[in-house]
Amino acid sequence: MSATTDRSQPDDPLSETEFRERLRELPPSAKLVAKVLESETPLSQGQLADESLLPDRTVRYALNRLEDDDLVGSRYSFRDARKQVYFLNQ
């Protein structure tokens, strides 16, 4: 995950089927983070940790896995430009 990369808009949005197929191969922590982002978006890493009840380190790992598969995008927060917020690429 690069702090300088803005993945706010995927080139080709994923279909629901393709999104679910990619998600199926990921660890449970990544699935939980994706589920939290389904209901509330965008969220910072800290907010995701609070909502999912996962440790910060596990959330960071899950976000990295989701970003590697282009399932999650990120941008800088409008409220606090030091933080990034995450959302699903669906």
C-alpha positions as CSV (number, residue, x, y, z in Angstrom):
1,M,0.0,0.0,0.0
2,S,1.6,3.2,-1.1
3,A,0.8,6.5,0.5
4,T,1.3,8.3,-2.8
5,T,-1.0,6.1,-4.9
6,D,-4.5,7.2,-5.3
7,R,-6.7,4.3,-6.3
8,S,-9.9,6.2,-6.0
9,Q,-11.4,5.0,-9.3
10,P,-10.7,1.6,-10.8
11,D,-10.2,1.4,-14.5
12,D,-12.9,-1.2,-15.0
13,P,-15.5,-1.6,-12.2
14,L,-15.8,-5.3,-11.2
15,S,-19.0,-7.2,-11.8
16,E,-20.7,-8.6,-8.7
17,T,-19.7,-12.1,-9.7
18,E,-16.1,-11.3,-10.4
19,F,-15.9,-9.3,-7.1
20,R,-17.3,-12.3,-5.1
21,E,-14.9,-14.7,-6.9
22,R,-11.9,-12.7,-6.0
23,L,-13.1,-12.2,-2.4
24,R,-13.7,-15.9,-2.0
25,E,-10.0,-16.6,-2.3
26,L,-9.0,-14.2,0.5
27,P,-8.5,-14.8,4.2
28,P,-11.4,-14.3,6.7
29,S,-10.0,-11.0,7.9
30,A,-10.2,-9.6,4.4
31,K,-13.7,-10.8,4.0
32,L,-14.8,-9.2,7.3
33,V,-13.2,-5.9,6.3
34,A,-14.9,-6.0,3.0
35,K,-18.2,-6.7,4.7
36,V,-17.8,-3.7,7.0
37,L,-17.0,-1.5,4.0
38,E,-20.2,-2.8,2.3
39,S,-22.3,-1.2,5.1
40,E,-20.2,1.9,5.9
41,T,-17.9,3.6,3.4
42,P,-15.4,5.3,3.3
43,L,-13.6,4.4,6.5
44,S,-10.1,4.9,7.8
45,Q,-8.0,2.0,9.0
46,G,-8.7,2.9,12.6
47,Q,-12.4,3.1,12.0
48,L,-12.3,-0.3,10.3
49,A,-10.5,-1.8,13.3
50,D,-13.1,-0.4,15.6
51,E,-16.0,-1.6,13.5
52,S,-14.6,-5.1,12.8
53,L,-13.1,-5.6,16.3
54,L,-9.9,-6.7,14.6
55,P,-6.4,-5.6,15.6
56,D,-4.9,-2.7,13.6
57,R,-2.2,-5.0,12.2
58,T,-4.8,-7.5,11.0
59,V,-6.8,-4.7,9.3
60,R,-3.7,-3.4,7.6
61,Y,-2.9,-7.0,6.3
62,A,-6.5,-7.4,5.1
63,L,-6.5,-4.0,3.3
64,N,-3.2,-4.9,1.6
65,R,-4.7,-8.2,0.4
66,L,-7.9,-6.4,-0.8
67,E,-5.9,-3.7,-2.6
68,D,-3.6,-6.3,-4.3
69,D,-6.7,-7.8,-5.8
70,D,-8.2,-4.4,-6.7
71,L,-11.2,-5.0,-4.5
72,V,-10.6,-1.9,-2.4
73,G,-9.6,1.6,-3.3
74,S,-8.3,4.5,-1.2
75,R,-8.1,8.2,-1.1
76,Y,-7.0,10.9,1.3
77,S,-9.6,11.9,3.8
78,F,-11.4,15.2,3.3
79,R,-11.6,15.7,7.0
80,D,-7.9,14.9,7.8
81,A,-5.5,14.8,4.9
82,R,-3.0,12.8,6.9
83,K,-5.3,9.8,6.8
84,Q,-6.5,7.6,4.0
85,V,-10.0,6.2,3.8
86,Y,-11.0,3.0,2.0
87,F,-14.0,1.9,0.0
88,L,-15.0,-1.1,-2.2
89,N,-14.3,-1.1,-5.9
90,Q,-17.7,-2.5,-6.9
